[in-house]
Amino acid sequence: MIIGIPKEIKTDEYRVSLPPSGVRELVAHGHQVLVETGAGAGSAFGDAEYTLAGATIVQSAEEAWTRANMVIKVKEPQPSEYAYMREGLILFTYLHLAAAEDLTHAMINSGVTGVAYETVTDKKGMLPLLEPMSEVAGRMATQVVAQYLTKTVGERGILMGGVPGVKPANIVILGGGTVGMNAAKVALGMGASVTVLDINIDRLRYLDDTMHGRLTTMYSNSGNIADVITQADAVIGAVLIVGAKAPHLITRSMLSSMPTGSVIVDVAVDQGGCVETTRPTTHSNPTYIIDGVVHYGVANMPGAVPRTSSLALSNATLRYALRLADMGLKDAFAGDAGLANGLNIHHGKVTHRAVAETFNLDYVDVQVALR
C-alpha cells in the first residue's frame, strides 16, 4: 500500500502523524511511505531522518494525498484539503465530525473512507487512540490554569498550591475520564484543592481510591455544577460522549456566578465544548473573556508539545495503521470490531450513529456499508 503523510496545516499545529520510527515499521512491512517535505519539522524530525527510515520525500501536499491509498494525519482535514479527498482513499486521523458539519458533508460528497482515531475501541470498550492525547491535554490543562491564574497573564493572582496560612486554588473538573484524571493528578501535585464531577459513580469511587481521598468527588448534575462553580478559581471541561457533541454543562446564564477573573479551560472544544460560551481558539490567540471569565478554547492543545505528542500518538496508532495497510479495509475490520468502530464515513454513507443523529443524516451499519 502507498501511505501518505502530509504536513499538518491547522493553525499552530506542529505534530506529525508518524515519526521516522513509525515509517520504518511500515516500510519493513513492504509499504511505500510518502512524506511531505517538512512534515516532521515542527516535532524536530527532519526529512533526512525520514529518508533514512525508508520514506520517499515528496515536495507537495497534493502529491502526498493523491498518490496515496491511505493518508495518515493528526487533525481533521482543513477546507483547503477537502479537494484531495476521493473515493477509494482511506483517511486515518482524528475527525471529530459531530462538531464539524461542513467537513462531514465534504467527506460524504467525496466518497472518501474516514476512520476516526477517537471512535476506535479496544476489547474493554476503551478508546486507545484518544487516550494518549487525552493524557497530554489533561496535564496541559492544569498547566494552562496555573498560568492564567497569575496576575501577569490573567486576573486572579492566585498560586495553585497557596502557602501556609493562605488557601490554595480551587479547581473544578467536569468529567472524570482520562482528561479529568490527568488534570486532577497535576493539580493535586501542585497543591490545589480539586473537585471532580462525573455521572459515573464507579468512576468517582476509582478516582477517590486512586488519589487516596485527596480530592473531592461529586455526582454531576445541574445543581451541583451550579453550586461548585461559584467558588471555582478555574474549571476544566473534560466531558466526552464518544463521537457526539459534548453537552453544555455550564450555560451562559451561569457564568455571572463565577468569580471575576476565573478561568475556563474547555478541553471538550473538539466536540463542541461543554461550556455554552466556548468557541475554538488557537495557540497564538488562545483566550477571550465573557462576563469576566477567561475562556481558553484551543482545539489542539497537544500541538504545543508536538514531539512528546507525536511520539505518544504513534505509539498508539501504528499497530492499527499496520493492520489497515497489511490487510486492507474489509479484512482489517473483519478481524477487529474495535477498529471497525472507527469507521465514520464510507462511500458517502455515515457509519457512526452519533454523527448521523447530530446532523439528522441516514445511518448505515458498518457491515452493510462495506458490502
C-alpha positions, -999 to +999 in steps of 0.1 A: +000+000+000+011+036-006+007+057+025+008+095+025+020+116+055+011+153+046+022+182+067-004+194+092-018+228+082-042+236+110-032+268+127-005+263+153-004+225+147+031+212+149+025+174+154+032+148+127+012+116+123+041+093+123+077+099+134+106+082+114+104+051+137+068+045+126+077+050+090+104+024+094+079-002+106+056+005+076+084+002+052+096-031+068+061-045+061+066-037+024+047-005+021+057+027+004+055+059+026+053+094+010+063+121+035+057+157+025+088+177+029+089+195+063+060+174+077+081+165+108+099+198+113+075+210+139+083+180+160+120+182+153+121+153+128+140+162+097+135+150+061+169+132+063+156+111+092+126+101+072+148+092+042+170+070+064+138+053+077+129+044+041+104+071+032+101+090-001+101+127+004+076+145-018+075+182-024+038+190-020+008+181+000-010+173-033+015+146-041+013+131-006-025+129-009-031+120-045-005+092-048-016+075-016-040+047-009-042+057+027-034+091+043-025+092+079-029+126+097-032+141+131-060+166+127-091+167+106-088+179+070-089+217+067-111+233+040-081+237+016-076+199+018-112+189+010-104+187-027-078+159-020-104+136-006-117+110-030-134+076-034-110+048-027-089+068-003-086+058+034-082+087+057-070+077+092-069+106+116-088+125+143-121+136+127-145+148+155-172+150+129-201+158+154-186+192+158-178+197+121-208+197+098-191+212+068-163+185+070-189+158+074-207+168+042-174+172+023-164+137+032-198+123+022-197+141-011-161+130-019-167+093-012-136+091+010-134+064+037-129+081+071-115+061+100-115+083+131-090+077+159-114+090+185-140+062+180-117+032+177-123+009+207-103-019+223-117-051+238-126-033+270-145-007+252-119+020+259-106+045+234-069+036+229-062+062+202-078+090+221-061+080+253-026+094+247-037+128+236-063+129+264-034+123+288-014+152+273-044+175+271-054+168+307-019+175+321-016+206+299-050+219+310-037+222+346-006+240+334-027+264+314-049+271+345-018+278+366-005+302+340-038+321+336-044+324+374-012+345+377-017+383+376+009+387+349-013+367+324-048+367+339-066+385+367-070+363+398-034+364+410-036+330+427-009+305+434-021+270+427-008+255+460-012+285+481+012+289+511+009+282+548-020+303+561-034+310+526-057+286+509-048+270+475-066+275+442-100+258+439-101+237+407-133+221+394-130+194+368-161+184+348-156+147+338-135+120+355-122+102+324-086+103+311-085+141+307-101+147+340-079+122+359-047+136+344-057+172+351-065+162+387-031+145+391-012+175+381-035+199+400-031+179+432+007+177+426+007+215+425-011+216+458-045+228+445-079+219+460-096+197+434-133+187+429-142+162+401-178+158+389-190+128+369-222+109+363-204+075+367-203+067+404-179+038+399-155+062+382-158+085+411-150+057+435-120+047+414-107+083+415-112+086+452-093+053+457-065+062+433-060+097+446-062+084+482-090+107+491-070+138+483-097+152+460-135+158+464-158+138+442-194+149+434-221+135+412-225+156+381-259+173+379-270+208+371-275+217+408-241+205+419-223+222+390-241+255+396-230+253+432-193+244+428-185+269+401-195+298+424-163+292+443-141+279+415-109+297+406-108+276+375-130+250+357-116+223+334-141+209+309-132+172+304-165+158+292-166+131+264-195+114+247-179+091+221-185+105+186-211+130+197-212+167+207-205+175+243-234+187+264-234+222+277-230+217+314-222+254+321-246+278+303-242+314+295-265+324+324-243+305+349-211+325+340-221+355+361-220+334+392-183+326+387-156+348+404-143+376+383-111+366+366-117+329+370-106+306+342-123+280+320-102+256+300-126+236+279-108+205+266-140+193+251-139+221+225-131+195+198-165+181+204-183+214+206-173+222+242-191+215+275-194+252+282-220+271+262-198+301+257-168+281+245-155+286+209-124+272+193-092+293+197-056+289+187-023+287+205-013+321+191-046+337+203-058+313+230-082+332+252-112+356+253-133+370+282-171+368+286-187+381+318-153+385+334-144+348+329-113+339+309-121+312+283-093+290+269-106+270+239-075+258+220-087+228+200-054+212+195-037+216+229-012+187+225+001+206+194+020+228+218+042+199+229+045+183+194+075+159+199+060+143+230+026+142+214+037+128+181+056+100+197+028+092+221+002+092+193+023+070+170+028+045+199-010+040+199-019+044+162+009+025+145-004-011+151-038-001+136-022+016+106-002-015+100-033-036+102-051-014+077-021-014+054-013-051+056-048-065+054-069-038+036-100-022+049-125-051+049-102-078+063-088-054+089-123-046+101-135-083+099-109-093+125-111-063+148-146-050+157-130-022+177-111-009+147-144-011+127-159+012+153-135+038+139-153+039+106-173+071+105-179+076+067-176+052+038-185+057+002-209+086+010-226+067+039-224+078+076-215+047+096-213+062+131-247+066+147-238+096+168-226+116+138-257+107+119-280+117+147-262+150+152-268+162+117-301+143+111-284+121+084-292+085+075-272+059+095-258+028+078-243-001+098-206-006+091-211-042+078-238-031+055-217-002+042-188-025+035-207-049+013 
